[in-house]
Amino acid sequence: MELFSSPAAQVIVAIIPIVGIVFGGTLIFFFLLWTHRQTMLQIRNGIYKPANFDLQVFSLLAGMLLTCVGIVLTILFLCLDGLSLSLLGGLIPLSIGLGFLLFHHYYKP
């Protein structure tokens, strides 16, 4: 038995991710545009102060979050499907998180 049997329902279900991607892309574009204009005006008026970005804190936070999410997803996909390609949905964030944690450990500013 098919979940969405009518063609209209299939079209709507296929359009939802496309609309989300277009909306998200538009939102990101305008955020970057307005941030750029704000920075340019601050530079022109002489009040610009560059933001301090702490690479070590970022790599630690991102590594911890991605590692935890990756572990949970890996265990979930392993229990649901066993060894299959869906397991990559957990292994990819897990490996990126471990990479961030290794970077945090070995990075000496």
N, C-alpha and C positions, 0 to 999 in steps of 0.2 A: 504494500500500500504506500503510495507516494504522499508525502506530507503536504506539498502544495500542488494540487491537481489542476487548478485553473491556470491558464497561461498568463492572466493578469497578475496573479499572485507571484508567479515566477519572475515576471518582469520587475515587479516592485522589489522583490527580494534581491534581484541582481543590481538594481539601481541604488539601493541604500548605501553600500560601501563606496560607490563612485561619488555620490553626493557628499559623503563624509570626507573623502580624500580631497575633493575640490574645496569644500568649506574650510578644512584644516589648512590646506595650502594657501588659500586666500588670507586667512587669519594670520598665518606666519609671515606672509609677504608684507602685510600692512604693519604688523608689529616691528619688523625689521626696518621698514621705510620710516616709520615715525621715530624709532630709536635713533636712526641715522640723522634725521633732521634735528632732533633734540640735541644730539652730540655736536653737530655742526654749529647750531646756534650758541651752545655753551662755549665752544672754541672761539667763535666770532666775538662774543661778549667778554671773553677772558675769565670765565668762571668754571672752566672744565677741570675736573679732577679725575684722573684715571682710576678705575675701580681696582682695588687690591684683590687679586685672585690667588688663593692659596691652593696650589696644585696638589700638595700632600693631603690636605683635608678632603679635597674633592675626590682624589683617587681612593682614599680610605672609605668615604661614604658610599661612593658608587660601587666600589668593590664589595663592600659588605651587603648592600642592597641586592646587587645582581647575583652574588653568590647564594644568598638565602632564597631568592626567587628561583634561581636555577636549580637548587637542590630540591625544592618543593615540586617544581614542574617535572624534573627528571624522575622523581619517585612516583608522581601521579601517572605520567605517561608510561613508565615501566610497568606499573600495576595494571593499567587499563589495556595496553596494547602489546606489552612485552617488548622484545627487541624489534623495533620497526623504525621507519623514517620519522614517525611522529616524536620519537625520543629526542630528535634534534631540537625540538621546541624547548626542551629543558637544558640540554647540553650546551647550546649556544650561549644563553645568558650565564650559565655556570662557568664556562671557560672564559668569557669576557670578565666576569667578576673576579675570578682567580688571577687573571692577567693584571687587573687594576690593583689587587692586593699585593702581587709580586712587585709591581712598579712602585707602590707605596713603600714596600720594605727595602728595596734596593736603591731608590732615588735619593741622592745626596745633593742638595742645592749648593 
